[in-house]
Amino acid sequence: MAKVILEGWREGLKKVSLTKLQIEKLGMSLKESKSNVDSLLEDEKIVLEIDDENLAKEFLEEAEKLGANCKLFTDDYV
């Protein structure tokens, strides 16, 4: 199990692409994905629990490219 924490965003954040990324990579609903992006824009931290650590790393890399500030925590994290 891995946790990706979306903790902020940079100017130029690609909101629609970040919403689509959650839907496509994580299988989330449009409503939940959009809500996460809206919350992020309100400076709230979003914690996404992802079963597959490789998928979590892929998601983090793509989210960073889209303008989100993220951190990854895995079960190995102490």
C-alpha positions as a printed Julia matrix, in Angstrom:
78×3 Matrix{Float64}:
   0.0    0.0     0.0
   1.24   3.45   -0.88
  -0.07   6.91   -0.12
   0.28   9.81   -2.49
  -0.31  13.13   -0.78
  -1.25  16.05   -2.99
  -0.2   18.94   -0.79
  -0.22  21.95   -3.06
  -0.1   23.22   -6.6
   1.97  25.45   -8.83
   0.85  28.2   -11.17
  -0.39  26.67  -14.41
  -1.88  23.59  -12.75
  -3.67  21.55  -15.39
  -6.89  20.95  -13.47
  -8.78  19.01  -16.13
  -5.77  16.8   -16.85
  -5.28  16.11  -13.14
  -8.94  15.15  -12.87
  -8.61  12.81  -15.87
  -5.41  11.31  -14.46
  -7.23  10.22  -11.3
 -10.03   8.68  -13.36
  -7.74   6.86  -15.79
  -4.95   5.7   -13.47
  -6.84   5.19  -10.22
 -10.33   4.32  -11.45
 -11.93   7.13   -9.46
 -15.27   8.69  -10.36
 -15.47  12.05  -12.08
 -17.22  13.51   -9.04
 -14.53  12.35   -6.61
 -11.67  13.34   -8.92
 -13.05  16.83   -9.48
 -13.71  17.22   -5.76
 -10.06  16.33   -5.04
  -8.82  18.95   -7.5
 -11.2   21.6    -6.11
 -10.02  20.81   -2.57
  -6.39  21.03   -3.68
  -7.08  24.48   -5.13
  -8.48  25.46   -1.71
  -5.08  24.51   -0.19
  -6.34  21.28    1.36
  -4.12  18.2     1.37
  -5.47  15.18   -0.49
  -4.41  11.68    0.57
  -4.8    8.95   -2.05
  -4.27   5.35   -0.92
  -3.07   3.2    -3.81
  -2.6   -0.58   -3.53
   0.11  -0.83   -6.2
   3.33   1.05   -5.36
   4.42   1.18   -9.01
   1.1    2.71   -9.97
   1.49   5.22   -7.13
   4.92   6.23   -8.45
   3.56   6.62  -11.98
   0.65   8.69  -10.72
   2.94  10.93   -8.67
   5.28  11.57  -11.61
   2.41  12.49  -13.91
   0.67  14.64  -11.3
   3.92  16.54  -10.71
   4.18  17.21  -14.46
   0.65  18.62  -14.38
   1.55  21.11  -11.64
   0.67  19.33   -8.39
   3.08  19.18   -5.47
   3.09  15.58   -4.24
   4.79  13.23   -1.81
   4.84   9.45   -1.82
   4.8    7.25    1.28
   5.08   3.49    1.01
   4.88   0.66    3.53
   8.68   0.72    3.54
   8.61   4.3     4.89
   9.66   4.46    8.53
